[in-house]
Every structure is written in C-alpha cells, then in structure tokens.
Amino acid sequence: MAVIPVAIAGAPYEVRIEAGLLRRLGSEVRPFIRKGSVPVVTDANVAAQWREVVEASLTAAGLASAWLVLPAGEATKSWEHLARVVDFLLEQEIERKDNVIALGGGVIGDLTGFAASMVKRGCGFIQIPTTLLAQVDSSVGGKTAINTALGKNLVGAFHQPSLVLADPDALDTLSLRDTRAGYAEVVKYGLIDDAGFFEWCEQYGPALLKGDPQARETAIAKSVAAKARIVAADEKETAGVRALLNLGHTFGHALEAETGFSDRLLHGEGVALGMVLAARFSARLGLMTGQDAQRVAAHIGAIGLPASLAALGLDCDGRRLADHMLHDKKMDAGTLPFLLMRGIGQTFLAKDVDLSEVAAFLDEELAA
C-alpha cells in the first residue's frame, strides 16, 4: 500500500492507495467510526457497482450503514441535493466527531464534504474516490463546493477529510471517456512544475488508459504526492502556491458554464482543453515557445481529449466566454489571476492579464 501523508496544520490525514481497498474498506475505516453505524453518501451509478461490496465489508467490520443514493452527474452539485445530504446526516444524528463516508467521484466528494463542513458547524468525512479524477485530485486538499447558475464551485468551504482511500480497481468500472477526463488532472501535475512527469505521461499515458495496474498506481501516487505538497504549503490558497492547481480551470470552467455543466463537456475534458488554451495563450504572449504549446496540445489530443476549441461547435464568441470568467472565484479586486506557462513544467500565476485580450484570443481559437 502507498501511504501519502497530507501535512495540513491541525488537520493531517493520510491518502492510502492500493488495489482491493474497497473490498476491505470496513477494516480501514473502523478506527475512524465511533458508533456502530456509519452514514454513506453515494450516487446511483456507484451504488450499482459497489454498494453490495462496501456494505458487506462494513458489516464484516461490525458496522451497520445508512445509505443516501443520489442521482449521478454534475447537476447533483446543487442547493437541492446539498439540502438532502444535510437533512440525511441530521436524521442519522451525526455528531461533530463522527465521520460520514463519501463514496463516489468528485461530485459526491465535493457535495458530501461541503455538507459535512456545515452540519453542527463541522463533522468529519472520509473520501472513498471511485473515479480517476477524484483519486488524483478532488478527494485531496479539502476543497468542497456546489455549483450555482452563475458558475462552478462558487459556494463552498475548505474542509479536510479524515482519511482518503483510493482503490485503483474501482477504475475498472469507468467508461473510457470518464477515465480520459480524470487523466487530464494527471497531466496537469506534469505541466505545473514537473517536466519529467509530463514525459512519463507521454510515454505511459496510453497504458494507464488501457488499465495497466502499475501505470495506474504510479499516476495516482505521483499526483497525490504532488497535490499534498502544494496543499500543505498553502491550504486555503492565500499564498498563491495552491493556485497553481487551477491550471486549465479558468478556461475550462468558462467552457463548462457555456455548455450548461452538462455531459456535453465533462469537467476533466474542460480542464484538458483549458490547459491547451493556457499553453496557446502563453505562446501568443511570447511566454513559452509555440513548439511547447503544440506538444501540450498533441499529447492531450492523442489521448483522445478535446484539444481544439473550434471542434466544440459552440454558438458564442470570445467575449461571452470571457464574461463567464468574471464569476470565477479567484477574482481579486476586480482582476482575474491567470495560470500561464513559461514552458512545460513552468506554470506561474499572472495577475496582469487583460480579459479583452483573452476574448480576442478565444475568438481566434473559435474560428481556427
């Protein structure tokens, strides 16, 4: 088992990564459960695949379980379903020192974590991520949120989990599209500050997508270790370090908003295209070479992720996409910091980007 510590001051925890963890989940979580029963929040797709296995494991560890099964999909990150989770936890008489299990992808993790941050002014939660995106990114770091009509993740809280258990075997049930979407977050860590890891992605990314066990575990462990290091240095994104994790997200969230946070563009697909756009915009500004920007686009496209804005067939202009960015939660005194690149593995936070220039760039990309 790979065990990666997340050294958050006052709230440290571990991320444990090993094939087969879901089948012995009960013994792993038992020390974190004070009572004889534990609430579990999941979605319909995950429940169909894993409820029987998880419930049996909890029972074998002497734990009863109460389940809330929500609809699958990004639309579940809403006020309506947040209220459902909060009411469920209150009905289960959860206390501040208790933990609820979040079993699912990023939507369930974000929603359950946010509810846990609110109930009785904060109870605990355990992340059991079942998608590649959640295992390498969203389950670690304590960002929890829901979406609103004005944008993605605009209402939320920093609330660290008590434990994260990542079982690569859970990825066997994912579609290729969902696996690719999660892979975007893996590539991100190479582009942020590890050119060597980006080279690893170029070489072993296809094997990972085909289910190679060693490639999976390497990608998950490497990504989690990178995120743990960054989060420990800047838990609440006040020093500018953690902001690096948003590479591709400013462009990506605007694209998600334009497509209605729907299955037309998955979050990871938006991030992938967002990283391509960040690289091309950086090259347009003379910050990185066109060759490096093309290398980013080539790898993302070769994996089967969106690498062309024009190919999305959006019915809008660059100004409209840029306007979505005005609702970005990173806005500061009316300006929006952008994650740009000086090269592969050389991401930095730029605070002097003109949104009108971004809009003009997006018009060019839409017409390309």
N, C-alpha and C positions, 0 to 999 in steps of 0.2 A: 504494500500500500504506500502510495506517495502521500505524505502529510505535510501540508504547507501552512505555516503559521501566518495569520494576518495580525500584525502587531499594532492594533488600534489602542491608543492610550485609554485605559479604563474599560475597554471592551474587547479584549483579544479573543480570537477564536481560531479554529482550525478548519482547513479545507482538506478533506480526505478523498483520495481518488483511487478507485480500484474496481475492476470488473467484478460483478457479483454482489456489490454492496446492497442493492435493492432487496435481494433475497435474504439478507441478514440485517436488514435495516433496524429491526427491533432491538437487537443486542447493541447496536451502535448508538441509538438514541435513548436507550433505557436510563443511563445515568443522568440524562437531561430532563427526565419526566418525573415530577414529584408525586403524582397521583396514579391511580390505577387505570386512568383513561386519558387519551390524548385527542384533541381535535385535528382533523386533517382537511385541508382545502385543496381541491384539485379541479381539473376540467374533464369534460365528458370523454375526450379522446384518450387522455392519460388514464382515466378510471377504467376504460375498456381494456387497456393493455396491462395495467399494473395494480389495480385495486386488490385483486384476489391475492397476488403475491405479497404486497405490502401488508395487507390485513392479516394474512397468515403469519408473517414474520413478527408483527406486533403482538399477536396472540401468543406465539411461542415464547415471547419475552415477558409474558404476563401482563400485557397491556390491552385493554379494550380501546376501541376507536370510534369516534363520531365523525361522519363524513359530510362535507358540503361539496357537491359536484356542480360546477358552474359551466356555462357554455364555453366552448373553445373559441379562441380568436381574439384579436386586438380590441374589438369592441367591448370586451368584458372589462377592460381597464376603465371603468366609468363610475360616476357617482352612484348609480343604481346598484351596481354589484359591490361597490365598497360598502354601502349600507347593509347589503345582505351578509357580507362577511362579518362586519361589526356585530350585527344582531345575532348571528350564529355563535360567535365567540362569547357574547354575553349570555346567551341561552345555555352555553356549556359551563357557565360560571367560572370562566377563566380568571386567574389571579395574576398579579404583576410578576410573580416569579415563575409562572407557568410558561410553557412553550407550546406553540401551535406549529404543525408541520405544513409547509408549503410544498406540495408535490406537483411539479409541472415545469413549464418553461418560464420565460421571462414575464409573461402576463400574470401568471399565478404568483410568481415570486414577488413581483412589484406590488400587486394588489394586496396579497396577504401581509407582506411586510409593512405596508402603509397602514392597514387595519390594526396590526399589532402595535404600531407606534402610537396609535390613538386610544385604544381600549384601556381604560383605567390609567390613562397617561403613560402607557407603555408596558406591554408584556413581551415575552420572548418569542422568537420563531426560529425554526430550523428549516434551512433550504435544502430541498432534495431536487436539484435541477435535472430535468429529463430531456432537454434539447442541447445541442452543441452550443448554441448561442448563450444559453443560461449557464452551462457548465464552465465556459471560458470567460464569461463576462458578467452578466447581470446578477448572478447569485452572490457575487463577491463585492464587497465595498459598501453595502448599506444604503444605496440609493433606492428609494421606494416611491412610487407615484401612480397617479392615474392620468388619463388624457381628458381634455375638455374640447369644446367646439373650437376654441382658439388655438389649440396646439397640443403637442405631445409632452407628457410628463410635466405639465405646468403646475400641478398641485401634488405635493408630496412631502417627504421628510427623510432625513438621514437617520436610519435605524439599523444598526448592525445585527446580523443573525447570531445565534448562539453556536451554530455549527453548520457546515456545508458538507454534504455527502454527494459526490459525483461518481456515478456508475456509468462507464462508457458503454456497457451492454444496453443501456436504455436507448442508445442511438440506433440500435438495430431496427427499432420500430418507426423511425422517421422516414419521411419521403426524401428523395434526393434533393428536392427543392428546399426543404427545411434544413437539411444538412449543409447545403451550399450557403444558405442565409447565415447560419451560425459560423461558417468558415470565414466570412467577412471579418468577424471580430478577431479571429486568429491572425489573419494577415495584418490587421491594424497594429498589433504589438510589434511586428517587424518594422512597419513604416514609422512608428513613433520614434524609437531610439535603438533599434537592433537590426542593422542591415544584414547581419549573419542569419538571423531568424527568418528574414524575408527570403533569403536564398534557400533556406531549409524549406520554406513554403513552396517556392518554385519547384523544388525537387520532389518533395514528398506530399504536397497538397493533393494530387490525384489519388495517391494511395490512401490517404485519410478518407477521402470521399467514397472510396470503394470499401471502407470498413476495416482497413488494416489495423489490428489491435495496437501494435507498437506505435504507429503513426498517431493514432488517436490519443493514446495516453501521453505521448511526448507533447503533442499540441496542447492538450488540456493543462498538463503540469506547467509547461513553459508559459502559457498565457496567464494562468492563475498566479504564478510566482511574480510575473511582471506587474500584474494589477495589484497584488498585495504590496509590493514595494512602493508603488506610486500612491496607493491609498493610505498606507501608513505614514507617508511623508506629508500628506495633505488631505486629511479625511473629508473635510467639508468644502474643498475647492476654494480656499481662501488665499492660498499662496501661489496659485497659478500652475502648480505642478499637475494636479489631478485633471485640470482642464485638457491636458494632452490626450486623455482617454476619449475625448469628444471628437477626435479626428474623423472627418467624414459625416459627422452627425448634423452639423448646421445645414449643409446642403441636403443631407438625407431626410431630416425631419421636414424640411420645406416640401420635398417631393412626396413624403408620406401624407402631409396635410393636403396637398393638391390632389392626391388620389384617394382622399377620404379615409385614411387609416384603414384601408381595406386589403383584401387578398390580392388586389391588383399589383401591389408593391409591398412585399414583406419588409419588416424593419431591417433585417440584415442585407436585403437587396438594396434598400435605400442607402445604407451605410457604405456598401460596396461602391455604388455609383457616386456617392458623396466623396469617397476617397479619390476616385478617378478625377472628379471635378476639382477637388482641392489640389491635386497634383497638376492638372492642366492650368488652373488659375495661377498657381505658383509659378509655373513656367511662363505664363503670359506676363507676369510681373517681373520676370527675369531673376527669380529667386532660385529656381532649380532648372536643370537642363531639360530640353524637350525630350531628349533620349531617356532620361529617368522617368519623366511623366509617362512616356509611351510604354516603358517597361511595367509600370504600375497597371496601366490600362490593359496591356497584353496579358498579364497574369490573371487579372480579375476576369477578363473576357474568356480566356482559355479554360478557366474553371467552370464557366457557364453562368456567371453572374452578370448583371447589367453593367456595361462599360460605355454605353452611349446614351446621352440624354435624348437625342433626336429619336432613337429607337423606341422610346416610351410612348410616343404619339400623343403627347399632352396637348390640350387645347388651351394654351395660355402663352404669355410672353415672359421674358426675364423679369420684368418689373413685378409681375404678380408673384412669382416665386420668391423674389427678394422681399416682398412685403410679408410673406409668411414668416420670414426670419425676424421680423420686428417683434414677434411674440416669443422669441427664443428666451429661455430662462437665463441665459448668460448675458443678456442685455445689462449694461452698466452705464448709468448716467447718459442714456440715450445712444450709446455706441455699442456695437456688437463685436466682441473679440472673435477673430477667425483663427482656426488651426491651419497653418500653411507649412510648406516644406522647403528646406534648402537642399534637399536631396533625400534619397531613401534612407530611413533611419535618422532623419534630422528634422523632426517636426518642432514647430515653435508657435507661440501664441502671438498673433499680430493684433494690435489694438488701433490701428490707423487705417483700416480698410474702408473704402468708400462704397456704400451699398449701391450707388448708381453705377459704379464700375462693375460691381458684381452682376447687376442687372444686365448691363451691356454684354458681359461675358456669357451670361446664360442665354441671351438672345442668339449669340453666335453658335452656342452649343445646340440649341434647339433647331437651328437651321442647318446644322452640319450634315 
